[in-house]
Amino acid sequence: MKTFDVMDKVLDSGEYILGADDTGSHAGYLIYGVLKPGERKRELKPGNGHEEIVLAMSNDLQCSGHFSGTLKQGQAIHLKGDETVFVENRGNGNAVYVISGGHSEGGHDH
């Protein structure tokens, strides 16, 4: 069984996608994201044919768009297709989120 060092691979973009290039599977993917204190307006959108569950892991995320309000640490939302949420970190420490995604029914077109 292979392990993946996801946290250590977050680049300047603030996200790392663990997907088919790593696992060899198109069934699902995982995104690990970090927002620095005061970082604003990162777009989260699954895209056509995909669905995602966004989980706030550490600190709260201020959200606008399809879901507006505070996504508190330990809470999650579900997004489909072009549903878009913009997230901000208004806290003093890094805000970490994890996105688990996959293809919607009939959505595997690439």
N, C-alpha and C positions, 0 to 999 in steps of 0.2 A: 504494500500500500504506500503510495507516494503522499508526502505532505507538501503544502504550498505556503511559503513565507509571504503572505499577502501584505501584512502591515509594513514590512520593510521595503515594499516596492512602490509605495505611493510617490509619484513624481511631482513635478512642479504644478501639474494640472490639479493636484489635490485628490486624484482618484486612481485606483488600480482596478482593472477588470480581469477577473479570473474566468477564463472562458475556454473556448474550443482550442485555442493555440496551446493552452496548458494541459487541458484534460483530454483532448481528442474527441470531445462530445459536443454536439449542438443542442442537447436537450435542455440545458440551463446554464446560467452564468451568475457570478457574484461580483458585486462592485463594493469596494471598500473606499470610503471617502472621508476626507478630513477638511474641515473649514477652520481656518485660523480665526482668532478673536477679531471681530469687526468685519470679517469677510462677508460680502453681500452678493446676492442675486445669482447663485449658481443654478442653472436650469437642470431639472430632472424630468425626463420624458422618455418613456419606453420606446416609442416609435411604432409605426405600423406593424401589426402582426406580433407584438410583444406585450407582456404584462409584467409588472414589477411590484414587489413589496418593499417599501422603504422603512427601515427601522432606525430610530434615533438611539445610538448606543451610549454615547456619553455627552452630557449637556443637552440643552434643548435647541430645536431648530425653529426659527420663525419662518412661516410659510405664507406664500401668496400664490394665487392662481386657482387651479382646480380644487385645492384644499387651502383654505386661508385660516390662519391661527397658529398656535404654538403646538408643535409636535414635541411632546415632552420625552425625556430620556425613558426608554423602555416602551414607547408607543410606536405604532406602525400605521402606515396607510397603504392602500392598494391602488395602483394606477394602471390604466389600459390604453394602448395605442398612443394617440396624440394628446392624452391628458397630460398637462404640464403643471409642474409646481416649481416655484423659485424658492430656494432656501437661503437663509442668512444666519450668521452666528452673531448674536448680540451679546454673548457672554464674554467672560474674561479668559477662559481657557479654550483649547481646541474642542470643536464639536465633531464627533465621529458618527458616521452613519454607515449602514450596510444595506445594500440593495440586492435582493434575490430576484432573478428574472428568468423568463423563459418564453417560449412561443405560445401565442394564443392558438386556440383550435383552428386549424387550417392556416396558421400564420407562418409556417416555415417556407419562405420563398427565396432564400439566398443560399 
